[in-house]
Amino acid sequence: MKTDLPAKRATAAKRLKEAPFRGIAIAPGVAIGPIFDTTEPQAEAPRRRAIKAEEVELERSRLGTAVTVSRKQVGKLRTRLEILPEEAQQELAPLLDAYLMMLADSRLLRGARKRIEADLLAAETAVQDEAEAIAAVILAAKDDDKAGLRRRASEVREIARRLTRNLTKNPFRSFKDVPEGAILLAEELTPADAALLDPSRIAGVATDEGGADGHTGIMLRALGIPSVLGCHGLTDSASPGDYAVLDGSAGTIVLRPGPDALATGREALAAFAKERQKLAKLRRLPAETTDGEAVELQANLEIPAELPLIAQAGALGIGLLRTEFLFMNREDLPDEEAQVAAYAEVVSAMAGDPVTIRVLDWGGEKDIQALAEGIGSLHTGPNPALGLRGIRLLLRRPELLEVQFAAILRVAADVGPVRVLLPLVTIPDEVAQAREILERVARRLRRKGVSVPDKLPPVGAMIETPGAALAADAIALEADFFAIGTNDLAMYTLAVDRAEVEVAHLYDPLHPAVLRLVQFATEAALRLRLPVSLCGEMAGNPKLTPLLLGLGLRTLSMNASSIPRVKQVVRSLDIGDCARLARRVMEQSEPRRIAELVEGFVPGSRG
C-alpha cells in the first residue's frame, strides 16, 4: 500500500503551527496550560431503525426505563446545586425543573410513544425524530427573541440526547480525569456539564459552539472560570498534548502558542492577577464615597461552605442567610439542635459582624422532600410563586417557625448578633403575627431556663412584591428593617419568569416600574429611620451602584465575589452625582433610555 508521505508531513506541520481562534468572550480571566479535550462521543442511534409490531411494548418499556434513569440523573444534578454559587443555582435550578417537566407527561414523550406505536420506530429513533420536529416548530416561530427560541430548542434536544444515551447505554462524558490546571476543550458544553466542573481544578474552558446568551455561558460566568465559546473549528485543530493560551476577557484562545503569543498571554495573566490583587487590597479599606458617605456591603450566604469567600471579600456581615440548605436532601425536618449548630457556625465565623437570617422561604417549586411530604395536604397550586410560600406557609404551619425562632434566639444569646428576616411579606399583619410567635417562643425558653437576649433580635420584612412595596409605609410601622429583594420584585412586577424563554427577554430590573417600587420602599423606610438594604442581583452589579446610592440606599447585600468591584465603584463616587443620576433616571419611561444613562454615567460627571 502506497503511503502519501508529503500529505502526512503537511498534516504534521500543520499540527505544530500556532493556531489562534477568536470566539465569544464569556467569563474574564486568563489561562495558560495544557488542553484536555472532552468532546463527547456521538450517541446517535441508527436512523430510521424500524421494529416489528410485536416489539412495540418492549420499546415502550425501554423508553420508560430511560425516562426513569434520566430523572434520577437530573435529580442528582439538582442536589449538586447546593455547592454552586448563587448565580449558577438561579440559572440552573429552573432549567433542571424544565428538564424534569419534559421527562414527565410532555409533548416529547407523548410524541415519541406515538411514533413507536404508529410508525413502528425504535425508541431512540422515535425520541430523536420527535425532538427535531419540536425544535423545528420552535425555531420557526415568529418571535424577535431568536436567542430565546434557540435556547428552548436546545433544551428539547438536550433531553433527547440524555434519553438517547440512556437508551443506547452510551456513557456521558466525565470530568473526573481532567488534570489540574488544564484548559477544557469541547465541541459543545451543556449547562448540566458546566454544573459538574470544579473551578479550583480547571484553568479555562473553550468550545466550538455556544454563545453569551445561553445557559452554559451564564453558568461559566457564575463559576468564575475563564471561558471562550463559539470558536469554530477549535477541536478539529487541537491535538493531544497541545498547550494553549486563553483570554476570557478578549474572547481568544491560541493553540500551540509561539514565543510572542506566549509572552502576550503571560502579560495578560499578570495584568489580570494584578487587578485581582488590587481588588483584594480593598478588603481592608472602607466602602466610603469620595464625600465621606459610608456604604455597608454585605454578603448573601447560601451554604456555610461559602464562609471563606465572604471573609476574603471583606463583607461587613451577612445581609441574607438563606436557611433552605438545612431542609434539603434529608428525609426529616431539621430539629432545633441541628439548626442551632448551623446558625452558630455562621454567626461565630462572622466574629461580631451582623448576620441576617431569613427564615424558611419554601414554595412547592423547591426540592425539599421532607417538607413536600410533611405538608402535602397544603396544596400549593399550579403556580407556586403565587401560592402558599414564604411567610404565608410559616404562619399556616407555625411549628416550623417556632423551631427556627428558638434556634435563632439561642444563637443570638450565646454566639453573636442576628436579625430575623421574613420572606414574601405583603401586609403589616404578617409581621405582627410573626413577632408574636417570636415573643411566645422567647417566653417559653426563659421558663425552661434557656438563655435568651434581653432585647429580642430585630424582625425585618422582605419587600419583593409590588403590594409590599406600595404598602411599605404601613409595613414599616410593624417591621424593624427592610430588605428589598429585586429578583422577585422584578418578576412579580413585570409578570415575567426568567426561566421561560418566551418571555425571559422582558425581564428587566431597570424597567421604570421596578425602579419606582424600589424608590417607594426605600423612601418609606428612610422616613421612619428604618434600616433598609437591597439584596437582589442588582446589588452586585457595579454599573448599578451609582443609581442605587442615588435612590437613597446605603446597604447592599450580594454574592461575596461581587463585593470588591462594587466597593471599588463606591470609593470613586460622589453622592451628589449619584442623586442627580437617580433624578434623571426616574424621569424616564423607557428602559432603553434608563440603561443608556446608567451605562454612560462617569464618576465626577455631575450625573
Salt bridges, closest charged atoms under 4 A:
GLU40 OE1 - ARG161 NH2 2.65
GLU40 OE1 - ARG165 NH2 3.46
GLU59 OE1 - ARG62 NH1 2.62
GLU86 OE2 - ARG322 NH2 2.56
GLU91 OE2 - HIS215 ND1 2.37
ASP97 OD1 - ARG78 NE 3.12
ASP105 OD1 - ARG110 NH1 3.74
GLU117 OE2 - ARG60 NH1 2.34
GLU124 OE2 - ARG49 NH2 3.58
GLU124 OE1 - ARG62 NH1 2.91
ASP129 OD1 - ARG47 NH2 2.52
ASP129 OD2 - ARG48 NH1 2.24
GLU130 OE1 - ARG115 NE 2.69
GLU132 OE1 - ARG157 NH2 3.11
ASP145 OD2 - HIS505 ND1 3.36
GLU155 OE2 - HIS215 NE2 3.00
GLU158 OE2 - ARG161 NH1 2.80
GLU158 OE2 - ARG162 NH2 3.93
GLU180 OE1 - ARG201 NH1 3.90
ASP193 OD2 - ARG173 NH2 3.27
ASP213 OD2 - ARG150 NH2 3.77
ASP242 OD2 - ARG256 NH1 2.55
GLU275 OE2 - ARG565 NH1 3.75
GLU293 OE2 - ARG554 NE 3.03
GLU302 OE1 - ARG322 NH1 3.47
GLU324 OE1 - ARG358 NH2 3.21
ASP332 OD1 - ARG330 NH2 3.34
GLU336 OE2 - ARG410 NH1 2.71
GLU337 OE2 - ARG410 NH1 2.86
ASP361 OD2 - ARG358 NH1 3.83
ASP361 OD2 - LYS366 NZ 3.98
ASP361 OD2 - ARG389 NH2 3.03
GLU399 OE2 - ARG397 NE 2.50
GLU402 OE2 - ARG440 NH2 2.89
ASP480 OD2 - ARG435 NH1 3.09
ASP488 OD2 - ARG389 NH2 3.55
GLU502 OE2 - ARG152 NH1 2.72
GLU537 OE2 - ARG498 NH1 3.04
ASP577 OD1 - ARG580 NH2 2.81
ASP577 OD1 - ARG606 NH1 3.48
GLU596 OE2 - ARG592 NH1 3.18
GLU596 OE1 - ARG593 NH1 3.33
GLU599 OE2 - LYS543 NZ 3.02
